[in-house]
Amino acid sequence: MTLLPENRSKARLGGPAIALALAACWALPSWAGETLDRVKKSGQVVDVLVNDYPPFGFINAQNELDGFDVDVARAFADKLGAKLKLETPGWEAIISGKWSGRWDVAISSATPTEERAKVVDFPVIYYSAPAVLVVHQDEKTIQSAADISGKKVGVGTGSSYEAYVNRNFAIPGHKAIAFPFKDALPVPGDETVNFQNLALGPGVRLDAIVASLATARGGIETTKKLKIVGDPLFAEPNAVVTDKGDPEWNAEVKRVFGELKADGTLARISNKWFGTDITKDVD
């Protein structure tokens, strides 16, 4: 992941009405968690995300952070009554935990895993998307995941897709994931670059890519040279991430996302980006 412009937001605080709203929203007990206390005092929530994962997070033509996760983060901040600050420290920094108060939340399409849950918390799942296998349109030998044994498979660096190709992936609370292949060769990298490399031709740099359905559709539309093969590989829940050990903040995050789902905000954002509601099948 590369570090690109940060701190971009359209959310603003201002005026007595907002001040009254903040006072009402945050009339909470003094024992509220450290993160919530910090957000209350600053009037700002700091969200971290990746910026090379379209259409979830990316730099648009105006050199601004954009995407599904960016819109969700704005809605989250608005519901809190806080100003939004966006930062892009890189995926590994986000998912490794030990944020030391630098960031408050990561709305960044993270799949909960047992290993990740040791260092960060996942207070709420906000959408679910299938993982799929993508190949060049001229590919003849790869028809499903069973055919990627010994093949070069592009995956996002540090992603659940990398763990899947390494046959080292499990989703807590979900049935075991099947790995109908062996000795596939994961090639970690930037997702956009992966699609560009696969578009060069079968086996030129990559033989296939494992990615989310939404990302795959974007890569196919951009390159005009790729296709999805086989059935979805697994259903991938995506959760909001917080630093380990702040149950009061986790409860507040879960509460706010519950409201965003109940009032239709998440569905509207999803339909804007995908033409369908990828948030509907989560609790």
N, C-alpha and C positions, 0 to 999 in steps of 0.2 A: 504494500500500500504506500502511496506517495503522500506527502504532506502538502496540501494546497490551501488556498485562501480560506480563512476561518472567520468566526465571529460575525457571520452574515445573518441578519434576521429582519423580517418585516414587522415583528411584534414590538409594540411600544407601550409604555406606561405614561399616563398623564392625566391631570385634572382631578378635581375633588371626587367625582363619581367613582373613578378607579380607586382612589385612596379609601373611600368608604367600602368598596367591594372587597378590597384586600383585608380591611379590618374585619369584615364579616366572615370572609372565607377562612381567615386564620385566627379566629378566636378559639384557639386550641389550648389544651392544658400545657403547663410548663414542662411536663415530662416528655413532650414530643421529641422525636429523634434529632440527632445532631444535624443531619442533612436538611430536614424540614426547617429547623431553627435557622440554618444558614440561608435557605431560600427566603424565609420570611423576613430576615433582617436586610438582605440585599435587594429584595424585590426582583430577583433574577434567578432563572433556572438555567444551568449549563448542561447542554446535551451534547454528547459526542457521537459521531457516526463516521462511516467510511464514505469517501467521495468518488470512488471508482467502481460503483456497483449500480449502474442504471438498470431499471428505472427507479430504484429505491433511493439512491443517493449519488449525485453526480454534479459536475460543474456544467452549467448550461451555456448557451451562446452569449449570454450577458456576463459571463464569468462569475455567476452566483451559484451557491449551493441550491440544488433543486431535487425534486423527486418525491416519491410516496412517503419515505421516512421523514423528509424535511417537513412536508405538510402535516404529518401526524405530530411531529414535535411542536409545530406552531399551534396546533389545536390543543395539545397538552398544556403548553404554557398559557394559552388564552384561558383555558378552563381553570388553571391555578390563579389566574389574575396576575401573572408575572411576565416580565420581559424575557425573551428567549435569547440565549447566547449559544451559538453553534461553534464547535471546535472539531478538528479532524486530526487526532494524534496518530492514527494508524490502528489497524485492526488488532494487532498483537498487543499493543498497549492497552486497548479497551478491554479485551477479554482476559487479560492476565490479572486483573484486579489490583488491589493496593493503590487505589486512586489518591489517597491522602488528601481528600477534600478538594482536589482540583476540579472534579466534575461531579454532577449530581445524578445523571441518568444517561443511558445509552439506548436511544431508539434507533437501532441499527441492524434489524433483521438477523438477530442472533438465534441460533438453534440451541436449546438447552441440551447439554450432555452431562454425563456423570462427572467427567474430568473438569469441565468448566464450572460445575456447581460447587466444586471444592474451593474456588477462589472468588466467585461472584454469585449474586443472587438473581433469580428470574421471577420477579413478583407477579407477572401476568403475561399470558400469551395473547398477542393482538392480531395475528393472522396465521393462516396455514397455507402452504403452497407445495405442490408436488415437485420432486426432483426428477429431471428427465435427462436422457442421453441424446446428444446432438452430434451429427456427423456431416461431412460434406455431401452435397447432393449427388456427387458422382461415386460415393462410397458404395461398394457392392458386398463386402464381406461382413460388415458389422450391421446386424439386424436387431440386436438386443444387447443387454448388459452381459449376457453369456459369451459374447464374442469379443470382449475387450481384453481377454487374457493376453499378456505380452504386448499390449498396445500402449501408445503414448496418449494419456488422457489429461486434457487441460482442466485445471480446477483453480478456484480462488485460493490464494495463499492463506493457510490457517483456517480454511472453511470446513464446514461439515462435509462438503463434497470431497475434499482431500482425505478426510478421515474415512469416508465411504470407500474410495478407491484403494485405500490402504487396508481395507477390511477391518477397521478398528473403530466402528461407529455404532453407538446405541443411543436411543432416546429414552430417558427415564420415564417409566410409566407406560411405554408403548411396546408392542410386540417386537420380537427380535427381527432385525432387518436381514434379508437374504443377500448373500454375496455369490451370485452364480458364475463367478470368474475367479481366476487366480493369477498372481504375478503381473497384474496390470501395473503400468508405470505412470504414477501421477506426476504431472508437470505443473507445479504451482506457479501462479503468476497473476497479473492484472486481468480481470475478467474481460474487459474490452479488448485487450491485446490477444487474449486466448481466441476470441471469435475471429479476429483479423488473421491470426496464424492458421486457424482451421480453414478459413476461406481460401488459402493459397492452394489447397488441393489435398486429397486423401494422403496422409502419411508424410507430407512435405515437412511440416513441423509438428503437427498433431494428427492423431487418428480420430479422436473424439473429444467431446467435452461433457462433463457432468455439471449441471447448473439448475437453478430454479426454472420453472416453466415460464414465468414472466420475463426473466432475464434472457432465456433462450429465444423467446418470441422476438425480443428486441434485437438480439444478435442476428436472427434470421432475416428480419425486416431490413436491417442496416446493410448486411452483406449481400443478400439475395442469392446466396450460394450454399446455404445450409438447410438441414432438415432434422426433425425429431424422429427417432426410431424406437420401436418397442413400447412397452407399457411404462407408466411412471415407476421410478425406482423405489421411492418411499414417500410418504406424506410427511412433510417437514413443518412442525410447529415453529413459529418464530416469536420470541419473547423480548420484552423490555429487560434491560440489564441494569442492575444497581451494584454498588460496591458491597462487599460482604458485611453483614452484621448490623443492619439498621432496620429493625422490624417496623418501627413507626413510619419511616419513609416508604418502606415497601407497601405498607397498608394504604398509605396515601396515594401512591402510584396506582395501585390496584383499584382504589375507589374512583380516581379520575378516569381511568380507562373504562371502567364500568359505565360511567356517565357518557363518555364519548361513543360507546357502543349503543347504549340505550337510546340516545337522542339522534342516532343515525349519522353522526359525524364521520365515523370510521367507514361506514358504507359509502358515503358520498366521496370521500377521498379515494377509496379503492376504485369506485366506478370511474372517477376522473382519469386514473392512471391505467386501469386494466380493462375497463368496460364490463367488469363483473365484481362481485363482492367477495374478496378473499378473506374477509374478516367474519363471515357469517357462521362458520362451523367451529368457532372457538367459544369456550365458556368464559 
